[in-house]
Amino acid sequence: MESHKILVSLVFLIVVSGGLILDLGLFNKRNNESGLTLKQSGTRTLLWFALGLVATFLIGQYHPYLHGVETEVGTEAGAAQSFLDLQKYNQAYHANLDLSPNDPVGNLESFKRYAATSFFTGYLVEYALSMDNLFVMLLIFQSFKVRAHEQKEILVWGVIGAVLLRGLFVFLGAALVQRFHFVLYGFGLLLLYSGFKLFFEKEDSDSDPSQNRIIKMLRKVLPISENTPEGVLFRFKEGGKTWFTPLFLVLVLIELTDVIFAVDSVPAIFGITTDPYLVFFSNILAVMGLRSLFFLLGHSLDKFYGLQYGLSLILVFIGAKMLLEPYFHSIGFTYLHNLMVIVGILLTSILWSLTFPKAKA
């Protein structure tokens, strides 16, 4: 069973690494002076989403191995062990699986459905919340007048940094939740606050990211050049002195932006499942598709103004569910209802934006 666990984890890591190499490395050529075309970004976004669907299927099939759940239920001993394993999982991660000692096959199928549905729900939530992140990135690029091909390279490092940061956030969050379950109530309150704040937040198109306090501090302590020499990304040497480019400041802002958004997105997925594998896999896959999604949406992000309200409702819903989990459980609210509510909110906000387009200023 332990060998299966290692194998499944390795397959996921290989897929993640392969995706990063292909999307961020092989296709990222410096001699390309433009960003991704609409066709390229659209194709890659579809490929990343398709990978998410494939991962959903694989999670459903092989997730029992990651938790050491007995899958050989053809014998009485195997069936009994499988039931005990699933009971332990229920207690550890508050999955609320409806288990029966007389239906070992049904128990396994229920567990697989829970894993696949929770993963896909979390993946959708993380993917949707990342759109708000993209709007801030666009403002940063516009403020620093970053060219399209430079945006591509900065986003390479931005995505890699985001993967590492999210992994750290998920690890710390999972450790806290496992040791102190009441932390989920703190997460719930944070999501309620964030949701209401986002709902009533007005657009501030005049804000200038270059005036950020951290950026001002970096300008004081680091030698920042006024211009970026051709072919240079973040730093260069001139006259025996190392200079940092304005693009380095952009990268710092991008990474800080992801930290800020992770404060909302990571607790949000813990409101769907506390299974660390599902939280980590869904989070990382959603972040990895961020670069292609950025170029797909591009300057049309404002057309989907309804997403701001949709995302705020999702945060409020998940926060309320975390705080009122016993009540939701008592009325028969399951992981399937989670998915239906979140998909319903997303589709409604997108359709609203397209049906009632925002009036041009």
N, C-alpha and C positions, 0 to 999 in steps of 0.2 A: 504493500500500500504506500509506503514511504517513497519507493521508486517511482510510482505513478505520480505522486505529488511533485516530485522534482522534475519529472518529464513534462507535466502540464505547465509548470512555472517556466521551464526553459523554452518551451514552444512559444509562450506569450512574449517572453523577453526577446526571442529571435524575431518574431513578427514586429514588435515595437522597434527594435534596432534596425531591421530591414526597411521599415517604413520611414524612419528618420533619415537613413542613408540615401534612399531614393528621392524623397521629397525635399529634404533640406540640403543634401550634398550633391548628388549626381546631377540634379536638374538646376542647381544654383550656379550658373556660370557668370563670372564677373564681366565678361565681354558683352553680355546682354545688357544694353542700356535702357531697357524698359522693364516694367513689372510684368507679372503674369497677365496674359491676355484673358478676356472673358471666357474663351473656350478652354484654355488651360486650367484656369482656376475653377471653372465649373466642373470639368472632368475630374480634377483632383479632389474637389469637395465631394463629388459623388462616390469616388473610390474610397475616400476615408469613411463616408457614411456606410458604404457597402461593407467595409471592414468591420465597422461597428455591428452590423447585422450578423456577419459571420461570427464575430466574437460572442454575440448573444447566443447563437446556436451552440457554439462550442462550450460556453459556460454552462448551458443547460445540460449538455451531455456529460461533461467531465468534472463539474464542480464537486461532486461527492469525493473525488480523489484528493482534492486540495484539503479537505477536512478529515480525511481518514474514515469516511463513512463506508461501512461494509456494503458492497454492492452485490455480493453473491448471496442471494436470498432464497435459493432453491432448496436449502436444507433448513431444518428447524433451528440449528445453532446459528446459521448465517442470518436468518430472519430475526432472531432474537437480538443478535449483536447489532444489526442494522437499526432496529427500533431504539436500542439504547444509545447508539451514536447520534441518531436524529433528535432524541430527547435532550441530550447534552447540547447539541447545536441550538435547539429551541431555547434552552435556558441561558446559554452564553450570549446569544445575539438577539434574543427577544423577537424571534421570527414569527411566532404565533402560528406555527404549522399545525394543522389538524391531523394528528397522528392516531393510527389504530394498530394495536398489537397483532391484530388478525389480518392485516392487509399490507404486508411488507412491500409488495410491488407498487401499490397505490401510494405508500409513504414516500418511496423513492421518487416516483413521478411528481408528487406534490413538491418535494424538495427541489427537484430540477426546474419545475415551473417557477417556483419562488426565486431561485437563483437567476434564471434567465430574465424574468420580468423585472426584478429589482435592479439587475445590471443595466438593462435597456432604459428603465425609467431614470436611473441615475445618470446614464450617458446623455439622455435628452436634456435633463436639467442642467448638467454642466455645459453642454453644447449651447443651450439657449442663454445661460448666464454669461457665456463668453462673448456674446454679441455686444453686450453693454461695454465690455472690455475693449472690443474692437473700435467702438466709437471714440473712446478716450485715446487709443493709439492713433487714430486718424487725426485728432486734434494736435497731438504731439508732433506727428510728421509734418503737418501743415505749419505749425508754429516755427519749427526749425528748418522749414523749406527743404525737407529731405527728398531727394530724387527717387524715382521709382526703383531703379536697380539697387540703390542703397537701402531702400526699405526692405527689399528681398533679403539682403545680407543681414540686416539688423534683426529681422524677424527670425532668421535661422538661429541666432544666438538667443533671441528672446524666447523661442519655443523650447530650446534645450534647457535654458534656465528655469522656465516655467515647469517643465517635467520634473526637474530636480527639486524645486521648491514645493510643488504639489506632493511629491513623494514624501518629503519631510513633514509637511503639514498633515498628511494622511496618517503617517506613522505615529506622530505625536497625538493626534486626535484619537486614533484607535486605542493607544495606550491609556489615555485619560478615560475614555468611555468604558474600557474594560475594567479599570481599577475603581473609577468613581462614576457610577452610572448617572448620578444626579447632574453630571456635567451636561447631559442632553437637555436639561431644562434651561441651563444657561445658553446653550446653542439656540434653543427655541425662542427665548427672549431676544437674542441678538438678531435672529431672522425676522421676527415681528418688527423690530425697530428698523432694520434695513429695508424691509418691504414697504412700510409706511413712508419712510424717508424717500425711497425711490419713487413712490406713487405721487407724492406732492412736490417732488423736486422739479424745478423749472430749468429749462435749457439755459446754459450760460455760454453763448457762442463767443463772448468777448474775453473769456478767461484765457490767459496766456501761460501754458505749461512752462515756458522758459523762465518765468518769474517764480517758480517753485523754490521754497526755502532751501531745500537740499541742493538744488542746482546752484543757487547763489553761493552756498557754502563750498561746494566743490570748486567753483570758479576762484574762490579765495585761496584754497589749499593746494590746488593742482594747476600746473601751467596749461591753460586751454588756448589752443590756437584759434585765430579768427576764421581761418579757412582750412578746408580739408584738401591736401594735395591729391592729385589724381592717382588712383590705385591704392590709396591709404584708407583704412577703415577707422580704427580707433586710436592709434598712436603712431608717432614717427620720431626720428631723431634728426636734429638740425643744430649745427654748431656745437656738437657735443652735449646737447641737452635733449631730454625726452619731452615731447609735447603730446598732449591728448587733444583729440579732435572734438568738435561739437557733436559728432555722431556718438562719441563715448557718452556724452551727457544724455543723448536720446536713449541709448541702451539702458542707462541707469534708471531713467524715468519709466521705460517699458517694464523693467523688472519690478520696480516699486509698485507700478500699477497692478501687476499680477499678484503681488503680495496682498494688496488692498482688496482685490476681488476674491482672492482665495479665502479671506476672512468670512465672506458670505457663502461662497460656493462649496467649500469643504464641509462646514456645518450643515448645509442644505442636503448633501447626500447622506450624511449621518441620520437625517430625518427620514430617509427612505430605507436604509439598511445600515447596521453597524458591523456587518461582515467586512473585515479589512481587505480581503481579496476583491470583493465586488466594488468597494469604495475606491481602491487604488486603480483597478483595471479600467473602470468607467471614467474616472477622472483623467487618467493619462491619455486614453484614446481620444477623449474630447479635446484636450489641449493640443494634441499632435495635429489635429486638422485645422488648427487656428489660422495658420498662415494662408492656406488656400482659401479659407472662408473670408479672410480679410480682403483679398484681391477680388473675390467674387462679389462681395457686397460693395466694396470701394466707396465711392461718393454717393451711393444710393442708400446708405444706412438711414438717412432721415425719412425715406419713403416708408419705412417700417416703424413709424413713431409709436404705433400701438404696442410694440414689444416692450416698451418701458413699463406700461401699465400691466401687461401680461406677466412680465418677470416679477414685478412687485407683488402681484396676486399669488404667484407661485411661492415666493418667499414667505408671504403671510400664511398661506395654506400649510406649508411644511412646518413653519414655526408653531402654528396652532396645533397641528397634529402631534408634534413632539411634546407639547405641554399637556395635551388632552388625550394621550395615547390610550389610557384605560377606557375612556368613553368611546373612542373610535373603535376599539376592539369589541366593546360590548354591543355595538350596533352592527357588527359583522363587517366592518371596513377592512379590506384586505389589500395586499400589494397590487392586485389587479385594478382595484378602485383608484389606487395611487396613480397608476399609469393613465387611466381614463381621464382623471381630473386634469393632470398635467398636459396631456395631449390636447384635451378640450380647450384649455386656457391658451395654449400656444397657437392652435389653429384659429381660434376666435380673434386673437390679437392681430395675427397676420392678415386674415380676411378683412377685418375691420380697417386696417391700414390701406389695403388695396381697394376696398369698396368706397371708402371715404378718404381720398387722398388729402394730404395736408396742403392747405392753401399756401401758395408761394408768397413770401414777404415782398 
